[in-house]
Amino acid sequence: MSCIGTQQPQLPGELTETGESLPFPTAFIRVYVPLPNGTTLVMEMGTPTMEGWDLFSTMFGNTVSSIRLYNANGSALITSRTTP
């Protein structure tokens, strides 16, 4: 499962020139991978730089699709399933 969206956290006033909190809009992609033991692996990529969104999201997609998880004995933790 994945989620693509925007969030607007606040940059604390002590980090700004005016001393006032400022909104910091950020776009993100979050991917959830449910694991057999009942936990979930969550990966997220976020950026405030929309000019780089295409490049960043492509790199993130490539990273996510390259993940391979294994049990301690070396067997694949998640295997692909195909339906007839």
N, CA, C and O atoms as a GROMACS GRO file, in nm:
protein
  336
    1MET      N    1   0.085  -0.116   0.000
    1MET     CA    2   0.000   0.000   0.000
    1MET      C    3   0.090   0.124   0.000
    1MET      O    4   0.198   0.122   0.058
    2SER      N    5   0.045   0.228  -0.065
    2SER     CA    6   0.122   0.353  -0.066
    2SER      C    7   0.030   0.472  -0.048
    2SER      O    8  -0.091   0.463  -0.066
    3CYS      N    9   0.091   0.583  -0.014
    3CYS     CA   10   0.017   0.708   0.007
    3CYS      C   11   0.104   0.821  -0.047
    3CYS      O   12   0.222   0.829  -0.016
    4ILE      N   13   0.044   0.907  -0.127
    4ILE     CA   14   0.113   1.024  -0.180
    4ILE      C   15   0.033   1.146  -0.135
    4ILE      O   16  -0.089   1.150  -0.151
    5GLY      N   17   0.101   1.245  -0.079
    5GLY     CA   18   0.028   1.361  -0.032
    5GLY      C   19   0.119   1.476   0.005
    5GLY      O   20   0.237   1.479  -0.029
    6THR      N   21   0.060   1.570   0.076
    6THR     CA   22   0.136   1.685   0.126
    6THR      C   23   0.107   1.701   0.274
    6THR      O   24   0.002   1.661   0.324
    7GLN      N   25   0.202   1.759   0.342
    7GLN     CA   26   0.184   1.792   0.483
    7GLN      C   27   0.244   1.930   0.506
    7GLN      O   28   0.326   1.976   0.427
    8GLN      N   29   0.204   1.994   0.613
    8GLN     CA   30   0.254   2.128   0.638
    8GLN      C   31   0.295   2.142   0.784
    8GLN      O   32   0.226   2.206   0.864
    9PRO      N   33   0.410   2.081   0.818
    9PRO     CA   34   0.459   2.098   0.955
    9PRO      C   35   0.502   2.243   0.978
    9PRO      O   36   0.522   2.319   0.882
   10GLN      N   37   0.516   2.280   1.104
   10GLN     CA   38   0.558   2.416   1.138
   10GLN      C   39   0.707   2.419   1.169
   10GLN      O   40   0.757   2.336   1.245
   11LEU      N   41   0.776   2.514   1.111
   11LEU     CA   42   0.916   2.540   1.144
   11LEU      C   43   0.914   2.623   1.273
   11LEU      O   44   0.856   2.732   1.273
   12PRO      N   45   0.975   2.574   1.383
   12PRO     CA   46   0.968   2.645   1.511
   12PRO      C   47   1.024   2.787   1.504
   12PRO      O   48   1.121   2.812   1.432
   13GLY      N   49   0.964   2.877   1.578
   13GLY     CA   50   1.005   3.017   1.579
   13GLY      C   51   1.152   3.039   1.613
   13GLY      O   52   1.214   3.132   1.562
   14GLU      N   53   1.208   2.953   1.699
   14GLU     CA   54   1.349   2.971   1.735
   14GLU      C   55   1.443   2.944   1.619
   14GLU      O   56   1.563   2.973   1.628
   15LEU      N   57   1.390   2.889   1.508
   15LEU     CA   58   1.472   2.864   1.390
   15LEU      C   59   1.449   2.966   1.279
   15LEU      O   60   1.510   2.956   1.172
   16THR      N   61   1.362   3.064   1.303
   16THR     CA   62   1.333   3.163   1.200
   16THR      C   63   1.389   3.299   1.239
   16THR      O   64   1.415   3.327   1.356
   17GLU      N   65   1.407   3.382   1.139
   17GLU     CA   66   1.461   3.516   1.162
   17GLU      C   67   1.366   3.603   1.243
   17GLU      O   68   1.409   3.684   1.324
   18THR      N   69   1.235   3.587   1.219
   18THR     CA   70   1.136   3.671   1.287
   18THR      C   71   1.099   3.620   1.426
   18THR      O   72   1.039   3.693   1.505
   19GLY      N   73   1.134   3.494   1.456
   19GLY     CA   74   1.095   3.436   1.584
   19GLY      C   75   0.956   3.376   1.581
   19GLY      O   76   0.910   3.321   1.682
   20GLU      N   77   0.888   3.385   1.468
   20GLU     CA   78   0.754   3.328   1.454
   20GLU      C   79   0.761   3.195   1.380
   20GLU      O   80   0.843   3.177   1.290
   21SER      N   81   0.675   3.103   1.419
   21SER     CA   82   0.668   2.975   1.349
   21SER      C   83   0.620   2.996   1.206
   21SER      O   84   0.537   3.083   1.180
   22LEU      N   85   0.674   2.916   1.115
   22LEU     CA   86   0.637   2.927   0.974
   22LEU      C   87   0.594   2.791   0.921
   22LEU      O   88   0.653   2.688   0.956
   23PRO      N   89   0.492   2.790   0.835
   23PRO     CA   90   0.454   2.663   0.772
   23PRO      C   91   0.565   2.619   0.676
   23PRO      O   92   0.630   2.701   0.613
   24PHE      N   93   0.585   2.488   0.667
   24PHE     CA   94   0.691   2.431   0.584
   24PHE      C   95   0.629   2.321   0.499
   24PHE      O   96   0.638   2.203   0.534
   25PRO      N   97   0.565   2.358   0.385
   25PRO     CA   98   0.496   2.258   0.304
   25PRO      C   99   0.592   2.155   0.245
   25PRO      O  100   0.699   2.189   0.194
   26THR      N  101   0.553   2.029   0.255
   26THR     CA  102   0.635   1.918   0.208
   26THR      C  103   0.547   1.816   0.138
   26THR      O  104   0.442   1.779   0.189
   27ALA      N  105   0.591   1.769   0.021
   27ALA     CA  106   0.522   1.660  -0.048
   27ALA      C  107   0.591   1.529  -0.008
   27ALA      O  108   0.711   1.528   0.018
   28PHE      N  109   0.514   1.419  -0.004
   28PHE     CA  110   0.573   1.293   0.038
   28PHE      C  111   0.511   1.174  -0.034
   28PHE      O  112   0.399   1.180  -0.086
   29ILE      N  113   0.587   1.066  -0.035
   29ILE     CA  114   0.539   0.934  -0.076
   29ILE      C  115   0.571   0.842   0.041
   29ILE      O  116   0.684   0.840   0.089
   30ARG      N  117   0.472   0.767   0.086
   30ARG     CA  118   0.492   0.672   0.196
   30ARG      C  119   0.448   0.534   0.147
   30ARG      O  120   0.342   0.521   0.086
   31VAL      N  121   0.528   0.433   0.174
   31VAL     CA  122   0.498   0.296   0.132
   31VAL      C  123   0.492   0.209   0.256
   31VAL      O  124   0.580   0.216   0.342
   32TYR      N  125   0.387   0.126   0.267
   32TYR     CA  126   0.368   0.033   0.377
   32TYR      C  127   0.382  -0.110   0.325
   32TYR      O  128   0.315  -0.148   0.229
   33VAL      N  129   0.469  -0.187   0.387
   33VAL     CA  130   0.488  -0.328   0.349
   33VAL      C  131   0.452  -0.413   0.471
   33VAL      O  132   0.531  -0.419   0.565
   34PRO      N  133   0.336  -0.479   0.470
   34PRO     CA  134   0.301  -0.566   0.583
   34PRO      C  135   0.391  -0.689   0.584
   34PRO      O  136   0.413  -0.752   0.481
   35LEU      N  137   0.443  -0.723   0.701
   35LEU     CA  138   0.532  -0.837   0.715
   35LEU      C  139   0.458  -0.954   0.781
   35LEU      O  140   0.361  -0.933   0.853
   36PRO      N  141   0.503  -1.076   0.756
   36PRO     CA  142   0.434  -1.194   0.809
   36PRO      C  143   0.424  -1.199   0.961
   36PRO      O  144   0.335  -1.265   1.014
   37ASN      N  145   0.513  -1.131   1.033
   37ASN     CA  146   0.509  -1.135   1.179
   37ASN      C  147   0.413  -1.033   1.239
   37ASN      O  148   0.410  -1.014   1.361
   38GLY      N  149   0.334  -0.967   1.154
   38GLY     CA  150   0.234  -0.872   1.204
   38GLY      C  151   0.282  -0.728   1.212
   38GLY      O  152   0.203  -0.639   1.242
   39THR      N  153   0.409  -0.703   1.187
   39THR     CA  154   0.460  -0.566   1.186
   39THR      C  155   0.454  -0.511   1.044
   39THR      O  156   0.424  -0.584   0.949
   40THR      N  157   0.482  -0.385   1.031
   40THR     CA  158   0.478  -0.320   0.900
   40THR      C  159   0.605  -0.240   0.879
   40THR      O  160   0.646  -0.162   0.966
   41LEU      N  161   0.666  -0.258   0.764
   41LEU     CA  162   0.781  -0.179   0.724
   41LEU      C  163   0.725  -0.053   0.657
   41LEU      O  164   0.645  -0.062   0.564
   42VAL      N  165   0.768   0.065   0.703
   42VAL     CA  166   0.723   0.191   0.646
   42VAL      C  167   0.844   0.265   0.591
   42VAL      O  168   0.944   0.285   0.661
   43MET      N  169   0.835   0.306   0.464
   43MET     CA  170   0.940   0.386   0.402
   43MET      C  171   0.875   0.516   0.353
   43MET      O  172   0.763   0.515   0.303
   44GLU      N  173   0.947   0.627   0.368
   44GLU     CA  174   0.892   0.755   0.325
   44GLU      C  175   1.001   0.840   0.260
   44GLU      O  176   1.116   0.841   0.304
   45MET      N  177   0.961   0.911   0.156
   45MET     CA  178   1.047   1.010   0.092
   45MET      C  179   0.967   1.140   0.092
   45MET      O  180   0.851   1.142   0.050
   46GLY      N  181   1.028   1.246   0.138
   46GLY     CA  182   0.960   1.375   0.138
   46GLY      C  183   1.054   1.484   0.088
   46GLY      O  184   1.176   1.475   0.104
   47THR      N  185   0.996   1.587   0.028
   47THR     CA  186   1.077   1.699  -0.020
   47THR      C  187   0.994   1.827  -0.023
   47THR      O  188   0.876   1.823  -0.060
   48PRO      N  189   1.053   1.940   0.013
   48PRO     CA  190   0.987   2.068  -0.004
   48PRO      C  191   1.014   2.125  -0.144
   48PRO      O  192   0.963   2.232  -0.179
   49THR      N  193   1.096   2.055  -0.223
   49THR     CA  194   1.139   2.104  -0.354
   49THR      C  195   1.062   2.034  -0.464
   49THR      O  196   1.102   1.928  -0.511
   50MET      N  197   0.952   2.092  -0.505
   50MET     CA  198   0.868   2.029  -0.607
   50MET      C  199   0.936   2.022  -0.743
   50MET      O  200   0.900   1.939  -0.826
   51GLU      N  201   1.033   2.109  -0.768
   51GLU     CA  202   1.105   2.105  -0.895
   51GLU      C  203   1.175   1.971  -0.913
   51GLU      O  204   1.195   1.927  -1.027
   52GLY      N  205   1.213   1.906  -0.805
   52GLY     CA  206   1.283   1.779  -0.813
   52GLY      C  207   1.192   1.658  -0.793
   52GLY      O  208   1.241   1.545  -0.786
   53TRP      N  209   1.061   1.679  -0.784
   53TRP     CA  210   0.968   1.571  -0.750
   53TRP      C  211   0.980   1.451  -0.844
   53TRP      O  212   0.986   1.337  -0.797
   54ASP      N  213   0.983   1.474  -0.974
   54ASP     CA  214   0.989   1.362  -1.068
   54ASP      C  215   1.114   1.277  -1.045
   54ASP      O  216   1.106   1.154  -1.041
   55LEU      N  217   1.227   1.342  -1.030
   55LEU     CA  218   1.352   1.269  -1.007
   55LEU      C  219   1.349   1.197  -0.873
   55LEU      O  220   1.382   1.079  -0.865
   56PHE      N  221   1.307   1.268  -0.766
   56PHE     CA  222   1.305   1.209  -0.632
   56PHE      C  223   1.209   1.090  -0.626
   56PHE      O  224   1.243   0.986  -0.570
   57SER      N  225   1.090   1.105  -0.682
   57SER     CA  226   0.991   0.997  -0.675
   57SER      C  227   1.036   0.876  -0.757
   57SER      O  228   1.009   0.763  -0.719
   58THR      N  229   1.102   0.899  -0.870
   58THR     CA  230   1.155   0.788  -0.949
   58THR      C  231   1.263   0.714  -0.872
   58THR      O  232   1.264   0.590  -0.869
   59MET      N  233   1.353   0.787  -0.809
   59MET     CA  234   1.460   0.723  -0.730
   59MET      C  235   1.399   0.645  -0.613
   59MET      O  236   1.443   0.534  -0.584
   60PHE      N  237   1.299   0.702  -0.547
   60PHE     CA  238   1.235   0.634  -0.434
   60PHE      C  239   1.165   0.508  -0.482
   60PHE      O  240   1.175   0.403  -0.418
   61GLY      N  241   1.093   0.516  -0.594
   61GLY     CA  242   1.026   0.399  -0.651
   61GLY      C  243   1.125   0.288  -0.684
   61GLY      O  244   1.098   0.171  -0.658
   62ASN      N  245   1.239   0.324  -0.740
   62ASN     CA  246   1.342   0.225  -0.771
   62ASN      C  247   1.398   0.162  -0.644
   62ASN      O  248   1.423   0.042  -0.640
   63THR      N  249   1.416   0.243  -0.541
   63THR     CA  250   1.467   0.191  -0.413
   63THR      C  251   1.366   0.094  -0.352
   63THR      O  252   1.403  -0.016  -0.311
   64VAL      N  253   1.240   0.133  -0.346
   64VAL     CA  254   1.136   0.048  -0.288
   64VAL      C  255   1.123  -0.083  -0.365
   64VAL      O  256   1.110  -0.189  -0.304
   65SER      N  257   1.127  -0.077  -0.496
   65SER     CA  258   1.110  -0.200  -0.576
   65SER      C  259   1.231  -0.292  -0.569
   65SER      O  260   1.223  -0.408  -0.609
   66SER      N  261   1.344  -0.242  -0.518
   66SER     CA  262   1.463  -0.326  -0.510
   66SER      C  263   1.478  -0.396  -0.374
   66SER      O  264   1.572  -0.473  -0.356
   67ILE      N  265   1.388  -0.370  -0.280
   67ILE     CA  266   1.399  -0.429  -0.147
   67ILE      C  267   1.374  -0.579  -0.152
   67ILE      O  268   1.279  -0.626  -0.214
   68ARG      N  269   1.460  -0.653  -0.086
   68ARG     CA  270   1.446  -0.797  -0.071
   68ARG      C  271   1.465  -0.827   0.078
   68ARG      O  272   1.568  -0.791   0.135
   69LEU      N  273   1.369  -0.892   0.140
   69LEU     CA  274   1.376  -0.924   0.282
   69LEU      C  275   1.391  -1.075   0.299
   69LEU      O  276   1.327  -1.153   0.229
   70TYR      N  277   1.478  -1.114   0.394
   70TYR     CA  278   1.507  -1.256   0.416
   70TYR      C  279   1.496  -1.291   0.563
   70TYR      O  280   1.519  -1.208   0.650
   71ASN      N  281   1.459  -1.416   0.590
   71ASN     CA  282   1.462  -1.470   0.725
   71ASN      C  283   1.607  -1.492   0.766
   71ASN      O  284   1.697  -1.486   0.682
   72ALA      N  285   1.629  -1.518   0.895
   72ALA     CA  286   1.764  -1.542   0.946
   72ALA      C  287   1.828  -1.663   0.878
   72ALA      O  288   1.951  -1.670   0.868
   73ASN      N  289   1.748  -1.759   0.832
   73ASN     CA  290   1.803  -1.878   0.768
   73ASN      C  291   1.833  -1.857   0.620
   73ASN      O  292   1.878  -1.949   0.552
   74GLY      N  293   1.809  -1.736   0.569
   74GLY     CA  294   1.839  -1.704   0.430
   74GLY      C  295   1.725  -1.723   0.333
   74GLY      O  296   1.739  -1.691   0.215
   75SER      N  297   1.612  -1.775   0.380
   75SER     CA  298   1.496  -1.791   0.291
   75SER      C  299   1.425  -1.657   0.273
   75SER      O  300   1.428  -1.572   0.362
   76ALA      N  301   1.362  -1.641   0.159
   76ALA     CA  302   1.292  -1.514   0.130
   76ALA      C  303   1.178  -1.494   0.228
   76ALA      O  304   1.097  -1.585   0.249
   77LEU      N  305   1.170  -1.376   0.288
   77LEU     CA  306   1.063  -1.344   0.382
   77LEU      C  307   0.932  -1.317   0.307
   77LEU      O  308   0.825  -1.357   0.351
   78ILE      N  309   0.943  -1.248   0.196
   78ILE     CA  310   0.826  -1.217   0.115
   78ILE      C  311   0.852  -1.270  -0.025
   78ILE      O  312   0.956  -1.242  -0.084
   79THR      N  313   0.759  -1.346  -0.076
   79THR     CA  314   0.772  -1.397  -0.212
   79THR      C  315   0.657  -1.342  -0.294
   79THR      O  316   0.549  -1.317  -0.241
   80SER      N  317   0.680  -1.325  -0.423
   80SER     CA  318   0.573  -1.271  -0.508
   80SER      C  319   0.469  -1.379  -0.529
   80SER      O  320   0.499  -1.499  -0.531
   81ARG      N  321   0.347  -1.334  -0.544
   81ARG     CA  322   0.236  -1.426  -0.567
   81ARG      C  323   0.174  -1.393  -0.700
   81ARG      O  324   0.153  -1.276  -0.733
   82THR      N  325   0.144  -1.493  -0.775
   82THR     CA  326   0.074  -1.472  -0.902
   82THR      C  327  -0.057  -1.547  -0.896
   82THR      O  328  -0.065  -1.654  -0.836
   83THR      N  329  -0.159  -1.490  -0.957
   83THR     CA  330  -0.288  -1.556  -0.961
   83THR      C  331  -0.310  -1.613  -1.100
   83THR      O  332  -0.279  -1.548  -1.200
   84PRO      N  333  -0.362  -1.735  -1.106
   84PRO     CA  334  -0.383  -1.796  -1.238
   84PRO      C  335  -0.486  -1.724  -1.320
   84PRO      O  336  -0.514  -1.764  -1.433
   0.00000   0.00000   0.00000
